[in-house]
Amino acid sequence: MSSYIGRHAEFYDVFYADKPYTEEAAFVHRCLQQYSVGTARRLLELACGTGTHALALEKFGYEIVATDYSEDMLACARRKAAEVSSSVDFRWQDMRTLDISEGPFDVAMCLFDSIGYIETNETLMQVLRGVHHHLRPDGLFVFEFWHATPMLRSYDPVRVRRWSTPEGELVRISETELDYAKQLARVTYTIYELRRDGTYTSLKETQTNRYFLVQEMAGWLSTCGFTPVKWFAGFALDENITERTWHIVAVARKCGE
Ligand SMILES: C[S@@+](CC[C@H](N)C(=O)[O-])C[C@H]1O[C@@H](n2cnc3c(N)ncnc32)[C@H](O)[C@@H]1O
């Protein structure tokens, strides 16, 4: 089972064209400068998608292995990398069974709530222990997760968004159902590619993502050998986490084997 399959991967950069990837990468760089014990140079990215953060971070001098389990997303990432003669090493990896022989890394990173694709406690521990294994002592794990509070208070059961493209228009309908016991949001995307000549194609994909509370995540980190260092309200240095903070950026340090 994968996500962002086929045309859905091709549309990804259209959907997120307004996302401030460059600023987010700069924020991660600042965090690493502030919290890394010793120099942070070798970076492992989990769930890199189409590679935009990795390509931006490379400009700060990091040596990056960026991984994802969607071959279609990786194909987009490699295409973009070739256009800018990047040396980022894009590889297929399922973060639940992380296995990169060229470790250890100074930093691991998993952004845009991608850790939420890990649905169960057991697999979450598997991921965190895999990250721990691939980090050097004192290495940092920087990741972003969906915050439970706004999700439970104000999620949109149905959302419709539109994007103009050179060929016509993309329409995406997102239908969300919550599983309160498992803390999962099941989002079914129906995407219409409307062409100027009146023809269209459509695709449907359901993705399931988990949402977390901050102290719950602190517990998982401690169980798996990390010390939480800092929680940010998204990519903002000076904002408090509130009931309206949808995305939490966490910095955690590996502590012991
Ligand atoms: C919302 S996208 C985020 C991509 C990228 N981090 C970004 O910020 O644009 C989620 C990504 O997680 C990947 N993903 C989900 N589950 C995964 C898993 N078990 N192992 C590796 N990648 C996974 C998907 O293929 C997708 O590329």
The ligand as an SDF file (V2000), in Angstrom:
LIG
                    3D

 27 29  0  0  0  0  0  0  0  0999 V2000
    2.2930   14.9560    2.6470 C   0  0  0  0  0  0  0  0  0  0  0  0
    3.5640   14.1790    1.7320 S   0  0  0  0  0  0  0  0  0  0  0  0
    4.9730   15.0920    2.3330 C   0  0  0  0  0  0  0  0  0  0  0  0
    6.1430   15.0340    1.3910 C   0  0  0  0  0  0  0  0  0  0  0  0
    7.2850   15.9950    1.7470 C   0  0  0  0  0  0  0  0  0  0  0  0
    7.8450   15.6710    3.0580 N   0  0  0  0  0  0  0  0  0  0  0  0
    6.8370   17.4450    1.6940 C   0  0  0  0  0  0  0  0  0  0  0  0
    7.0110   18.1410    2.6990 O   0  0  0  0  0  0  0  0  0  0  0  0
    6.3570   17.8750    0.6420 O   0  0  0  0  0  0  0  0  0  0  0  0
    3.7130   12.6330    2.5660 C   0  0  0  0  0  0  0  0  0  0  0  0
    4.7870   11.7380    1.9800 C   0  0  0  0  0  0  0  0  0  0  0  0
    4.9510   10.6270    2.8640 O   0  0  0  0  0  0  0  0  0  0  0  0
    5.2440    9.4980    2.0770 C   0  0  0  0  0  0  0  0  0  0  0  0
    5.0460    8.3110    2.9230 N   0  0  0  0  0  0  0  0  0  0  0  0
    3.9070    7.9340    3.5460 C   0  0  0  0  0  0  0  0  0  0  0  0
    4.1100    6.7900    4.2390 N   0  0  0  0  0  0  0  0  0  0  0  0
    5.4140    6.4530    4.0550 C   0  0  0  0  0  0  0  0  0  0  0  0
    6.2250    5.3730    4.5060 C   0  0  0  0  0  0  0  0  0  0  0  0
    5.7260    4.3880    5.2940 N   0  0  0  0  0  0  0  0  0  0  0  0
    7.5130    5.3410    4.1390 N   0  0  0  0  0  0  0  0  0  0  0  0
    8.0250    6.3110    3.3350 C   0  0  0  0  0  0  0  0  0  0  0  0
    7.3020    7.3420    2.8520 N   0  0  0  0  0  0  0  0  0  0  0  0
    6.0180    7.4240    3.2090 C   0  0  0  0  0  0  0  0  0  0  0  0
    4.3040    9.6530    0.8920 C   0  0  0  0  0  0  0  0  0  0  0  0
    4.6610    8.8550   -0.1920 O   0  0  0  0  0  0  0  0  0  0  0  0
    4.4380   11.1460    0.6200 C   0  0  0  0  0  0  0  0  0  0  0  0
    5.4700   11.4120   -0.2840 O   0  0  0  0  0  0  0  0  0  0  0  0
  1  2  1  0
  2  3  1  0
  2 10  1  0
  3  4  1  0
  4  5  1  0
  5  6  1  0
  5  7  1  0
  7  8  2  0
  7  9  1  0
 10 11  1  0
 11 12  1  0
 11 26  1  0
 12 13  1  0
 13 14  1  0
 13 24  1  0
 14 15  1  0
 14 23  1  0
 15 16  2  0
 16 17  1  0
 17 18  1  0
 17 23  2  0
 18 19  1  0
 18 20  2  0
 20 21  1  0
 21 22  2  0
 22 23  1  0
 24 25  1  0
 24 26  1  0
 26 27  1  0
M  CHG  2   2   1   9  -1
M  END
$$$$
